[in-house]
């Protein structure tokens, strides 16, 4: 039943209903209800924000890991370079030591070669020095022959050999 204060529809064949324009109600519900889909949109936004935060955290973690790996690689390379330099220095020291030993041996051999046998009164000692001289001279001759062979081998290494295509004589 319409009340005297409420407007009603003017047509008589239609049902009448109240129109209250002074209400703060939103379409289809009370003021405490949200519009349809807002709750789902908020949940989706919240979920998307968490995924974005997780992705950014993972990216930051990957950047940190990459930096650590690059620093480790740099450190390993530096340690390798340092170790190689140390080994080169040790090799040079060893070569110098070998050269010193060879020089000392050469000096001792020269002393024996230039020793005056007439000054040695004992025959056993004189015979030992003579044999040592023969060994030294034989060793030096073999070294010289080997060096000459290596030198001439570079120039005449395959004369008449299989790579020359020369017939046998």
NORPEFEN-V742897 format. One record per residue. N is the residue number from 1. RES is the residue in one letter. SS is DSSP state (h for helix, s for strand, l for the rest). PHI is phi in whole degrees, 0 to 359 (none if undefined). OMEGA is omega in radians with two decimals (NA if undefined). Layout:
# NORPEFEN-V742897
N/RES/SS/PHI/OMEGA  N/RES/SS/PHI/OMEGA
This chain:
# NORPEFEN-V742897
1/X/l/none/3.13  2/X/l/284/3.08  3/X/l/264/-3.08  4/X/l/293/-3.08  5/X/l/271/-3.08  6/X/l/259/3.09  7/X/l/286/3.14  8/X/l/233/3.13  9/X/l/286/-3.09  10/X/l/277/-3.10  11/X/l/272/-3.05  12/X/l/270/-3.08  13/X/l/272/-3.09  14/X/l/255/3.10  15/X/l/292/-3.12  16/X/l/264/3.09  17/X/l/212/-3.09  18/X/l/271/3.02  19/X/l/241/-3.14  20/X/l/248/-3.09  21/X/l/277/-3.12  22/X/l/274/-3.08  23/X/l/280/3.08  24/X/l/268/-3.10  25/X/l/293/3.03  26/X/l/270/-3.06  27/X/l/299/3.00  28/X/l/82/3.13  29/X/l/192/3.13  30/X/l/270/-3.11  31/X/l/290/-3.13  32/X/l/274/3.13  33/X/l/268/3.07  34/X/l/272/3.02  35/X/l/294/-3.11  36/X/l/299/3.06  37/X/l/92/-3.11  38/X/h/291/-3.13  39/X/h/296/3.13  40/X/h/295/3.14  41/X/h/295/3.11  42/X/h/296/3.13  43/X/h/297/3.12  44/X/h/297/3.12  45/X/h/297/3.12  46/X/h/298/3.13  47/X/h/295/3.11  48/X/h/296/3.11  49/X/h/297/3.12  50/X/h/294/3.12  51/X/h/296/3.12  52/X/h/298/3.12  53/X/h/295/3.12  54/X/h/296/3.14  55/X/h/296/3.13  56/X/h/294/3.08  57/X/h/295/3.12  58/X/h/294/3.11  59/X/h/298/3.13  60/X/h/296/3.09  61/X/h/297/3.11  62/X/h/294/3.09  63/X/h/297/3.12  64/X/h/297/3.13  65/X/h/297/3.11  66/X/h/298/3.11  67/X/h/297/3.13  68/X/h/296/3.13  69/X/h/295/3.12  70/X/h/294/3.12  71/X/h/295/3.10  72/X/h/297/3.11  73/X/h/297/3.11  74/X/h/297/3.12  75/X/h/297/3.12  76/X/h/298/3.13  77/X/h/296/3.12  78/X/h/296/3.11  79/X/h/297/3.10  80/X/h/297/3.14  81/X/h/298/3.12  82/X/h/297/-3.13  83/X/h/296/3.11  84/X/h/297/3.10  85/X/h/296/3.10  86/X/h/298/3.13  87/X/h/294/3.09  88/X/h/296/3.11  89/X/h/296/3.11  90/X/h/297/3.12  91/X/h/297/3.12  92/X/h/296/3.11  93/X/h/298/3.13  94/X/h/295/3.11  95/X/h/297/3.12  96/X/h/297/3.12  97/X/h/298/3.11  98/X/h/295/3.10  99/X/h/295/3.10  100/X/h/296/3.12  101/X/h/295/3.13  102/X/h/297/3.12  103/X/h/295/3.11  104/X/h/297/3.11  105/X/h/297/3.12  106/X/h/299/3.13  107/X/h/295/3.12  108/X/h/294/3.11  109/X/h/294/3.11  110/X/h/297/3.09  111/X/h/300/-3.14  112/X/h/292/-3.13  113/X/h/294/-3.08  114/X/l/266/3.13  115/X/l/289/3.13  116/X/l/276/-3.09  117/X/h/290/3.14  118/X/h/290/-3.13  119/X/h/278/-3.12  120/X/l/269/-3.05  121/X/l/274/-3.10  122/X/l/276/-3.08  123/X/h/293/3.13  124/X/h/294/3.14  125/X/h/293/3.12  126/X/h/301/3.13  127/X/h/294/3.11  128/X/h/296/3.13  129/X/h/295/3.12  130/X/h/298/3.12  131/X/h/295/3.13  132/X/h/294/3.07  133/X/h/300/-3.13  134/X/h/297/3.10  135/X/h/298/-3.12  136/X/h/297/-3.13  137/X/h/296/3.11  138/X/h/297/3.13  139/X/h/298/-3.13  140/X/h/292/3.10  141/X/h/296/3.11  142/X/h/296/3.12  143/X/h/296/3.13  144/X/h/295/3.12  145/X/h/298/3.13  146/X/h/297/3.13  147/X/h/295/3.11  148/X/h/295/3.12  149/X/h/298/3.12  150/X/h/294/-3.13  151/X/h/292/-3.12  152/X/h/287/3.10  153/X/h/297/3.10  154/X/h/292/-3.11  155/X/h/266/-3.02  156/X/h/236/-2.99  157/X/l/292/-3.03  158/X/l/234/3.13  159/X/l/294/3.10  160/X/l/71/-3.11  161/X/l/274/-3.04  162/X/l/293/-3.11  163/X/l/273/-3.05  164/X/l/267/-3.07  165/X/l/59/3.06  166/X/l/264/3.11  167/X/l/285/3.12  168/X/l/287/3.11  169/X/l/263/NA
